[in-house]
Amino acid sequence: MEMKKRVSLELGDRTPAELAELLVDNCRSSDGEVEGLTDEYKELEILSMVNIGLNSLAKLPSLPKLRKLDVSDNTISGGLDKLAEKCPNLTYLNLSGNKVKELSTIEALQNLKNLKSLDLYSCEVTTLDDYRGGVFELLPQLTYLDGYDQEDNEVPDSEAEDDDDEAGPHGDDDDEDDDDEEDDEDDLSDGEEDEVGLSYLMKEGIQDEDDDGDYEEEEEEVGNDGVQGEKRKRDVEDDGEDDDDDDDDDDDE
C-alpha cells in the first residue's frame, strides 16, 4: 500500500489536528520521501514509519509536538539536520537499520536539545572504534544510546511506560475498562456460586424435612398396626370366652 493511502486510512474520519499518534509501518513511499503528511498534523506526538523505503527526511512536515520518531529499517544516509527545525521537541529517535556510516552524519542531531534516547542498531557506524564514546561526546544531551546509558545501565521499563502513558491515555482507559469487566465477571461468578450454594442448602433442608415426615408416618403406621394387632388378639380371646360359656350352658342342660 502506498504511504499516502495508508496515512489516509489511519486518519479515518478524524482531522489531522486530532491525531496524536500515527503508525504507517510497512507501507511504501513511492519516491523515498515522506508522503501524505502536512503541517496540519500539529498535535502529532508519536510517528512510526518503519520499513517504508525512506531515503530522506527532507519532506518531513513541521511537527512541533513530536516526541518519538521511529524510521528504522529504511535507507536514510543523511539530511538529519532538518529534524531540529521540524521536530524541536524530539526526545526519542530510532535510526536502526539505516545507512548511517559516519559519526559526522549524526553530528547534525546536536541541535535536538531535548533528545534523550537514540537507537542506531544495525547501522554501519556502530562498527567504528569507540563508537559509543564518540556518540556521547557528540551528543552530550543524550542519556541512552541503543538502550543503554554511558555506564551500560539499561533503560528502565518505567521510561518506556511513561512515554506510552503520555502518548496513549485512551489505551489506559481501555485497560481499566477491561479490569472493571473482569471484576464484574468475578463478582457475578461469586454471586452465582453463593446462590447455588444457598439453593443446595435449602434443597437439602426440604429433603430432610420430607425424610422426617416419612419417618413419622412410618412410625404411625407401625403404631396403628400394633393397635390393630392388639384388637385382633382381644377379639380372639373374647370369642374363646364366648365358646366356653356356650359349652357350660350345654352341660347344665
KEVO-970207 format. One line per field, with one value per residue: residue in one letter; x, y, z of N, C-alpha, C in turn. Coordinates in steps of 0.001 Angstrom, whole numbers. Layout:
N
aa <- (A, ...)
n.px <- (X, ...)
n.py <- (Y, ...)
n.pz <- (Z, ...)
ca.px <- (X, ...)
ca.py <- (Y, ...)
ca.pz <- (Z, ...)
c.px <- (X, ...)
c.py <- (Y, ...)
c.pz <- (Z, ...)
# end
This chain:
253
aa <- (M, E, M, K, K, R, V, S, L, E, L, G, D, R, T, P, A, E, L, A, E, L, L, V, D, N, C, R, S, S, D, G, E, V, E, G, L, T, D, E, Y, K, E, L, E, I, L, S, M, V, N, I, G, L, N, S, L, A, K, L, P, S, L, P, K, L, R, K, L, D, V, S, D, N, T, I, S, G, G, L, D, K, L, A, E, K, C, P, N, L, T, Y, L, N, L, S, G, N, K, V, K, E, L, S, T, I, E, A, L, Q, N, L, K, N, L, K, S, L, D, L, Y, S, C, E, V, T, T, L, D, D, Y, R, G, G, V, F, E, L, L, P, Q, L, T, Y, L, D, G, Y, D, Q, E, D, N, E, V, P, D, S, E, A, E, D, D, D, D, E, A, G, P, H, G, D, D, D, D, E, D, D, D, D, E, E, D, D, E, D, D, L, S, D, G, E, E, D, E, V, G, L, S, Y, L, M, K, E, G, I, Q, D, E, D, D, D, G, D, Y, E, E, E, E, E, E, V, G, N, D, G, V, Q, G, E, K, R, K, R, D, V, E, D, D, G, E, D, D, D, D, D, D, D, D, D, D, D, E)
n.px <- (846, 497, 2117, 628, -2045, -2124, -1726, -4068, -5925, -5344, -6011, -8768, -12014, -11233, -9769, -6585, -5473, -6452, -5070, -2769, -1004, 608, 974, 2533, 3808, 5577, 4321, 4585, 6763, 6592, 8615, 10729, 10545, 8912, 5434, 2059, 1818, 1316, 1693, -568, -797, -268, -547, 640, 2412, 3710, 5312, 5605, 7417, 8356, 10319, 9482, 10697, 12081, 14517, 15227, 14581, 13804, 11352, 9761, 7095, 6496, 6429, 5735, 5116, 6061, 7464, 8454, 10097, 10226, 12077, 13206, 14867, 15027, 16498, 17994, 20569, 21567, 20984, 19867, 19851, 17563, 15769, 15963, 14874, 12282, 11227, 11538, 11137, 11791, 12422, 13051, 14645, 14751, 16945, 17740, 19049, 19507, 21378, 23521, 26754, 28934, 30200, 29914, 27532, 25532, 26117, 24620, 22473, 22925, 21577, 19160, 17991, 16458, 16749, 16862, 17109, 18649, 18679, 20736, 21032, 22328, 23365, 26054, 27788, 28030, 30108, 32447, 35509, 35423, 32793, 30477, 31478, 32194, 29709, 28329, 29965, 29625, 26925, 25992, 23622, 22333, 20993, 20549, 21896, 21242, 19660, 21092, 22818, 25715, 27116, 26513, 24050, 20861, 18026, 15421, 12306, 10243, 10672, 9939, 7277, 6254, 6432, 4601, 2268, 1920, 1493, -626, -3296, -5849, -5535, -4935, -7359, -8879, -7673, -8350, -11106, -11277, -10285, -12277, -14440, -13573, -13564, -16293, -17237, -16063, -17339, -19948, -19714, -19083, -21439, -23235, -22239, -22741, -25510, -26127, -25090, -26766, -29221, -28769, -28444, -30990, -32495, -31500, -32409, -35178, -35438, -34576, -36632, -38747, -37889, -37980, -40714, -41644, -40549, -41958, -44516, -44186, -43739, -46197, -47748, -46683, -47393, -50189, -50591, -49771, -51773, -53980, -53254, -53362, -56049, -57128, -56194, -57538, -60127, -60091, -59658, -61979, -63835, -63127, -63855, -66597, -67250, -66604, -68507, -70813, -70432, -70569, -73224, -74450, -73700, -75056, -77663)
n.py <- (-1199, 2235, 5034, 7426, 6552, 4882, 6658, 8168, 6178, 5514, 7880, 8066, 9150, 11349, 14610, 15926, 17445, 16243, 14005, 12196, 10136, 8210, 5431, 4018, 1777, -462, 180, 1793, 4177, 6139, 7633, 7599, 9574, 11366, 11091, 12282, 13488, 16583, 20018, 20220, 18233, 18959, 18239, 15851, 13411, 10971, 9203, 6650, 5185, 2699, 668, 1585, 2358, 4777, 7230, 9689, 12498, 14941, 15998, 15918, 17200, 20166, 19351, 20231, 19140, 16613, 13814, 11213, 9456, 6992, 5623, 3305, 627, 1618, 3419, 5662, 8018, 10469, 14048, 14725, 17100, 18574, 17739, 19058, 21494, 20853, 19157, 20101, 19279, 16649, 13641, 10987, 8974, 6671, 5209, 2788, 205, 1717, 3630, 4834, 5758, 7233, 9138, 11809, 12100, 11887, 14040, 16186, 16064, 17462, 19800, 19048, 19593, 18372, 15710, 12499, 9740, 7539, 5292, 3175, 657, -1958, -247, 876, 2583, 1726, -45, 1270, 2183, 2921, 3740, 4197, 5966, 8086, 8927, 9758, 11841, 13608, 14147, 15442, 15837, 13463, 10584, 7822, 5352, 3134, 1779, 1797, 3539, 5691, 4293, 1745, 951, -375, 1046, 1929, 156, 1778, 4177, 3736, 3055, 5449, 7071, 5785, 6111, 8894, 9388, 7761, 7931, 6921, 4250, 3345, 3775, 1852, -440, -183, -383, -3005, -4307, -3610, -4938, -7572, -7714, -7375, -9710, -11587, -10933, -11555, -14286, -15124, -14409, -16094, -18545, -18340, -18237, -20707, -22321, -21614, -22417, -25126, -25799, -25125, -26944, -29319, -29004, -29111, -31716, -33094, -32455, -33710, -36338, -36689, -36447, -38722, -40645, -40265, -40843, -43525, -44511, -43988, -45697, -48115, -48056, -48041, -50524, -52059, -51483, -52458, -55127, -55770, -55394, -57403, -59596, -59344, -59684, -62337, -63623, -62874, -64235, -66798, -66970, -66705, -69082, -70916, -70274, -71072, -73817, -74484, -73872, -75838, -78108, -77788, -78157)
n.pz <- (0, -784, 768, 1058, 874, 3075, 5219, 4988, 5498, 8172, 9353, 9095, 9991, 11332, 11943, 10842, 12931, 15186, 15669, 17590, 17517, 15051, 13017, 10356, 9412, 7220, 4821, 1589, 331, -2528, -3762, -2017, -168, 2544, 2521, 2250, 4729, 6394, 7546, 9033, 10845, 13518, 16172, 16528, 18317, 18372, 15853, 13557, 11045, 9905, 7807, 5137, 2866, 2914, 2033, 2731, 4911, 4186, 3362, 5557, 7428, 9486, 12795, 15661, 18213, 18247, 19815, 19721, 17218, 14857, 12433, 11557, 9730, 7066, 4310, 4962, 4800, 5426, 5868, 8314, 9602, 9312, 11176, 13683, 13088, 12185, 14150, 17009, 19658, 19949, 21652, 21468, 19081, 16515, 14459, 13568, 11450, 9147, 6648, 7971, 8298, 9247, 12054, 11688, 10393, 12315, 13774, 13145, 14805, 17060, 17573, 18493, 21294, 23251, 22920, 24135, 23891, 21590, 18905, 17055, 16065, 14003, 12123, 10060, 11318, 13918, 14025, 14250, 15918, 19377, 19221, 20896, 22857, 21189, 20171, 22506, 23178, 21047, 21303, 23945, 25309, 25255, 26861, 26644, 24513, 22041, 23876, 26290, 28930, 29515, 31427, 30853, 31814, 31506, 29848, 31991, 32496, 33276, 31995, 29308, 29741, 30739, 28477, 26792, 28272, 28241, 25526, 24829, 26333, 26091, 25757, 28318, 29569, 28312, 29310, 31991, 31791, 30907, 33182, 34997, 33848, 34152, 36946, 37436, 36263, 37956, 40348, 39636, 39193, 41792, 43044, 41743, 42590, 45332, 45272, 44167, 46185, 48345, 47341, 47213, 49902, 50866, 49443, 50484, 53096, 52739, 51774, 54042, 55807, 54496, 54667, 57450, 57828, 56485, 58066, 60466, 59594, 58991, 61548, 62672, 61160, 61887, 64560, 64390, 63244, 65350, 67242, 65923, 65885, 68616, 68998, 67409, 68813, 71240, 70361, 69535, 71991, 73297, 71738, 72338, 75064, 74856, 73593, 75584, 77484, 76194, 76087, 78784, 79332, 77810, 79156, 81568, 80880)
ca.px <- (0, 1252, 2124, -471, -3279, -2027, -1951, -5499, -6645, -5134, -6700, -10194, -12915, -10706, -8996, -5164, -5169, -6939, -4233, -1587, -121, 417, 1848, 2344, 4875, 5491, 3686, 5648, 6922, 6804, 9850, 11718, 10320, 7706, 4256, 761, 1846, 1416, 1809, -1838, -649, 493, -682, 1262, 3461, 4417, 5244, 6380, 7482, 9322, 10366, 8597, 11511, 12560, 15965, 15416, 13561, 13749, 9963, 9021, 6483, 6754, 5667, 6295, 4874, 6546, 8430, 9048, 10148, 10837, 12247, 14131, 14777, 14913, 17831, 18390, 22032, 21938, 19885, 19243, 19857, 16207, 14966, 15944, 13976, 10902, 10779, 12428, 10889, 12030, 13166, 13454, 14838, 15219, 17502, 18306, 18878, 19638, 22701, 24361, 28094, 29938, 29746, 29583, 26122, 24669, 26505, 23530, 21465, 23325, 20603, 17972, 18379, 15668, 16957, 17257, 17410, 18952, 18974, 21443, 21303, 22482, 23929, 27488, 28517, 28226, 31332, 33611, 36170, 34901, 31501, 29620, 32107, 32124, 28329, 28015, 30731, 28974, 25563, 26029, 22258, 21838, 21064, 20601, 22293, 20918, 19026, 21958, 23463, 27181, 27627, 25943, 22805, 19760, 16939, 14406, 10997, 9374, 10860, 9099, 5884, 5880, 6225, 3358, 1159, 1724, 1009, -1835, -4125, -7047, -5180, -5042, -8770, -9350, -7202, -9144, -12415, -11147, -10167, -13595, -15274, -13148, -14040, -17734, -17440, -15722, -18414, -21107, -19443, -19209, -22859, -23880, -21839, -23475, -26909, -26177, -24880, -27969, -30263, -28436, -28752, -32450, -32991, -31153, -33303, -36503, -35363, -34513, -37984, -39552, -37470, -38518, -42153, -41816, -40219, -43063, -45650, -43907, -43946, -47628, -48286, -46302, -48224, -51553, -50567, -49712, -53098, -54861, -52884, -53896, -57507, -57438, -55936, -58633, -61317, -59944, -59857, -63410, -64527, -62868, -64664, -67977, -67382, -66609, -69808, -71799, -70223, -71091, -74675, -74868, -73541, -76110, -78898)
ca.py <- (0, 3479, 5755, 8391, 5831, 4376, 7795, 8480, 5088, 5653, 9102, 7757, 10295, 12424, 15646, 15782, 18088, 15402, 12810, 12305, 9010, 7708, 4322, 3641, 809, -1475, 610, 2073, 5534, 5994, 8280, 7614, 10740, 11336, 11455, 12265, 14253, 18038, 20787, 20133, 17234, 19719, 17632, 14538, 13197, 9739, 8889, 5456, 4931, 1605, -140, 2089, 2751, 6163, 7509, 11089, 13114, 16338, 16445, 15777, 18491, 20709, 18631, 20850, 18367, 15244, 13380, 9935, 9224, 5705, 5459, 2185, -269, 2350, 3609, 7046, 8129, 11836, 15020, 14748, 18455, 19113, 17300, 20083, 22548, 20348, 18465, 20624, 18656, 15219, 13049, 9625, 8804, 5340, 5162, 1450, -421, 2665, 3711, 5769, 5156, 8077, 9941, 13147, 12091, 12142, 15309, 17129, 15933, 18263, 20867, 18483, 19798, 17515, 14305, 11724, 8358, 7350, 3907, 3039, -758, -2445, 783, 648, 3432, 1016, -863, 2138, 2136, 3885, 4233, 4731, 7153, 9167, 9435, 10507, 13084, 14488, 14483, 15435, 15831, 12091, 9739, 6419, 5002, 1718, 1203, 1806, 4817, 5657, 3288, 459, 635, -459, 1992, 1301, -55, 2902, 5229, 3393, 3115, 6857, 7552, 5219, 6718, 10267, 9438, 6976, 7839, 6137, 2852, 3052, 3687, 559, -1442, -70, -930, -4458, -4754, -3487, -6014, -8808, -7683, -7618, -11127, -12319, -10715, -12299, -15703, -15341, -14337, -17308, -19632, -18185, -18581, -22153, -22906, -21396, -23284, -26503, -25959, -25111, -28214, -30336, -28832, -29602, -33171, -33591, -32367, -34763, -37612, -36753, -36715, -40120, -41467, -40153, -41587, -44942, -44845, -44019, -46914, -49218, -47961, -48464, -51972, -52660, -51367, -53409, -56481, -55943, -55523, -58740, -60554, -59267, -60272, -63800, -64046, -62753, -65336, -68023, -66940, -66943, -70519, -71617, -70047, -71899, -75205, -74615, -73881, -77129, -79113, -77581, -78720)
ca.pz <- (0, -842, 2032, 1092, 1177, 4449, 6113, 4904, 6169, 9616, 9792, 9211, 9937, 12177, 11271, 11183, 14207, 16285, 15735, 18452, 17220, 13691, 12649, 8945, 9145, 6165, 3571, 619, -202, -3980, -4198, -945, 681, 3368, 1723, 2923, 5976, 6209, 8790, 9761, 11911, 14509, 17502, 16494, 19316, 18038, 14436, 13222, 9607, 9815, 6593, 4085, 1714, 3014, 1970, 3120, 5762, 3751, 3213, 6809, 7759, 10814, 13827, 16879, 19428, 18078, 20827, 19343, 15773, 14518, 10981, 11419, 8567, 5815, 3690, 5229, 4945, 5819, 5890, 9639, 10137, 9228, 12324, 14723, 12625, 12056, 15375, 18058, 20958, 19830, 22769, 21100, 17640, 16151, 13105, 13397, 10151, 8044, 6012, 8711, 8300, 9911, 13191, 11193, 9979, 13473, 14381, 12881, 15861, 18217, 17812, 19150, 22688, 24138, 22556, 25304, 23527, 20166, 18537, 15779, 15835, 12620, 11234, 9890, 12240, 15191, 13948, 14434, 17218, 20346, 18703, 21956, 23427, 20213, 20090, 23728, 23141, 20075, 21750, 25412, 25861, 25151, 28053, 26249, 23148, 21808, 25063, 27474, 29204, 29407, 32367, 30410, 32503, 30546, 30059, 32838, 31885, 33620, 30992, 28161, 30157, 30836, 27118, 26288, 29002, 27791, 24153, 24614, 27534, 25858, 25944, 29740, 29882, 27834, 30254, 33203, 31483, 30879, 34555, 35606, 33333, 34785, 38325, 37395, 35979, 39165, 41310, 39159, 39433, 43224, 43360, 41258, 43458, 46581, 45014, 44014, 47499, 49134, 46792, 47583, 51317, 51024, 48911, 51466, 54230, 52349, 51723, 55418, 56357, 53862, 55233, 58807, 57703, 56100, 59225, 61416, 59053, 59154, 62941, 62900, 60552, 62755, 65751, 64043, 63069, 66681, 67857, 65247, 66335, 69956, 68882, 66898, 69884, 72198, 69720, 69576, 73363, 73577, 71054, 73107, 76273, 74464, 73311, 76868, 78110, 75497, 76492, 80157, 79241, 77281, 80229, 82554, 80374)
c.px <- (884, 1093, 955, -1784, -3282, -2282, -3437, -6323, -6533, -5867, -8184, -11058, -12471, -10000, -7535, -4815, -5619, -6038, -2987, -571, -441, 1454, 1531, 3434, 4532, 4588, 4828, 5612, 7310, 8129, 10923, 11595, 9048, 6530, 2995, 696, 2032, 1566, 520, -1766, 151, 419, -3, 2421, 4303, 4208, 6167, 6276, 8549, 9185, 9370, 9385, 11985, 14073, 16275, 14269, 13358, 12316, 9113, 8414, 6872, 5822, 6185, 6125, 5413, 7639, 9161, 8952, 10902, 10860, 13248, 13838, 14403, 16326, 18302, 19895, 22484, 20721, 19187, 19195, 18467, 15369, 14870, 14989, 12522, 10352, 11638, 12281, 11103, 12891, 13679, 13528, 15425, 15641, 18102, 18055, 18913, 21099, 23608, 25739, 29118, 29339, 29339, 28116, 25214, 25056, 25423, 22453, 21807, 22307, 19278, 18242, 17640, 15862, 17556, 17711, 17575, 19302, 19591, 21814, 21423, 22871, 25454, 28318, 28823, 29492, 32598, 34209, 35632, 33610, 30663, 30208, 32027, 30738, 27992, 28795, 30112, 27623, 25498, 24642, 21677, 22014, 21245, 20979, 22095, 20420, 19856, 22578, 24987, 27831, 27087, 24757, 21656, 18668, 15854, 13067, 10074, 9492, 9956, 7631, 5397, 5601, 4903, 2161, 869, 1105, -315, -2704, -5337, -6775, -5306, -6496, -9325, -8930, -8029, -10528, -12366, -11060, -11515, -14505, -14910, -13637, -15524, -18024, -17138, -16824, -19637, -20933, -19605, -20674, -23584, -23526, -22592, -24916, -27075, -26019, -26111, -29086, -30036, -28793, -30251, -33044, -32736, -32087, -34683, -36521, -35320, -35888, -38878, -39201, -38010, -39995, -42422, -41575, -41357, -44266, -45450, -44141, -45429, -48237, -47953, -47162, -49629, -51626, -50537, -51062, -54054, -54564, -53433, -55396, -57887, -57238, -57066, -59901, -61268, -60199, -61326, -64186, -64336, -63706, -66109, -68199, -67427, -67935, -70856, -71676, -70774, -72588, -75156, -74751, -74635, -77396, -78820)
c.py <- (1253, 4265, 6738, 7708, 5331, 5489, 8146, 7428, 5207, 6869, 8850, 8997, 11435, 13476, 15468, 16366, 17258, 14190, 13061, 11210, 8464, 6631, 3898, 2650, -109, -1106, 961, 3526, 5423, 6595, 8365, 8788, 10548, 11851, 11429, 13031, 15736, 18716, 20738, 19120, 17818, 19126, 16269, 14450, 11964, 9436, 7706, 5187, 3865, 871, 326, 2604, 4190, 6240, 8947, 11538, 14585, 16871, 16203, 17129, 18964, 20031, 19077, 20039, 16938, 14926, 12100, 9743, 7926, 5561, 4325, 1360, 462, 2507, 5051, 7103, 9517, 12734, 15128, 16139, 19080, 18777, 18360, 21211, 22090, 19758, 18881, 19944, 17142, 14710, 11646, 9510, 7419, 5332, 3785, 922, 530, 2709, 4751, 5131, 5918, 8836, 11340, 13240, 12429, 13429, 16362, 17092, 16762, 19343, 20360, 18469, 18870, 16026, 13536, 10315, 8233, 5885, 3862, 1571, -1052, -1356, 567, 1454, 2716, 151, -31, 1964, 3259, 4549, 4885, 5998, 8338, 9775, 10264, 11824, 14092, 14995, 14419, 15424, 14419, 11332, 8272, 6272, 3498, 1035, 1213, 3190, 4654, 4642, 1898, 5, 688, 545, 1317, 1175, 1129, 4030, 4980, 3482, 4549, 7432, 7054, 5858, 8120, 10320, 8724, 6849, 6961, 4659, 2446, 2905, 2340, -539, -1417, -650, -2446, -5009, -4710, -4613, -7336, -8873, -7981, -9084, -11965, -12183, -11525, -13781, -16033, -15345, -15591, -18483, -19570, -18629, -20089, -22835, -22782, -22309, -24718, -26765, -26012, -26428, -29345, -30272, -29383, -31122, -33760, -33570, -33453, -36118, -37782, -37079, -38163, -41025, -41453, -40940, -43072, -45366, -44954, -45293, -48123, -49226, -48448, -49968, -52652, -52631, -52364, -54836, -56769, -56172, -56908, -59779, -60571, -59894, -61776, -64316, -63975, -63890, -66633, -68096, -67232, -68426, -71317, -71474, -70932, -73358, -75437, -74706, -75252, -78211, -79014, -78201, -80225)
c.pz <- (0, 462, 2140, 1483, 2614, 5460, 6153, 5641, 7681, 10176, 9983, 9078, 10856, 11332, 11665, 12546, 15410, 16528, 16587, 18158, 15835, 13384, 11217, 8523, 7967, 4986, 2607, 158, -1677, -4454, -3117, -6, 1514, 2540, 2582, 4223, 5661, 7565, 9609, 10915, 13076, 15925, 17593, 17489, 19022, 16551, 14142, 11725, 9344, 8478, 5523, 2870, 1727, 2820, 2346, 4025, 5383, 3679, 4459, 7182, 9153, 11819, 15190, 18154, 19344, 19097, 20415, 17823, 15512, 12998, 10725, 10165, 7277, 5227, 3834, 5487, 5377, 5875, 7229, 10253, 10132, 10465, 13415, 14365, 12625, 13355, 16565, 19415, 20948, 20997, 22435, 19577, 17377, 14681, 12798, 11986, 8973, 7546, 6672, 8899, 9126, 11089, 12751, 10764, 11149, 14198, 14207, 13962, 17101, 18568, 18379, 20661, 23660, 23862, 23731, 24941, 22012, 19929, 17141, 15510, 14338, 11627, 11184, 10874, 13557, 15201, 14158, 15824, 18109, 19844, 19794, 22572, 22492, 20122, 21321, 23791, 22180, 20562, 23276, 26058, 25921, 26472, 27682, 24767, 22983, 23082, 26324, 27667, 29151, 30349, 32048, 31247, 31502, 30888, 30892, 32124, 32138, 32605, 29800, 28511, 30246, 29457, 26566, 26960, 28494, 26401, 23974, 25837, 27348, 26035, 27401, 30139, 29468, 28792, 31525, 32984, 31484, 32291, 35258, 35159, 33975, 36224, 38388, 37162, 37213, 40197, 40944, 39437, 40911, 43635, 42937, 42144, 44777, 46410, 44888, 45371, 48380, 48668, 47214, 49041, 51560, 50559, 49898, 52663, 53957, 52339, 53132, 56060, 55804, 54453, 56647, 58791, 57372, 57305, 60233, 60937, 59221, 60594, 63259, 62349, 61414, 64001, 65498, 63888, 64422, 67366, 67257, 65682, 67709, 69909, 68419, 67995, 70890, 71631, 69773, 70973, 73734, 72959, 71815, 74357, 75964, 74219, 74611, 77556, 77483, 75917, 77889, 80134, 78767, 78364, 81252, 82086, 80461)
# end
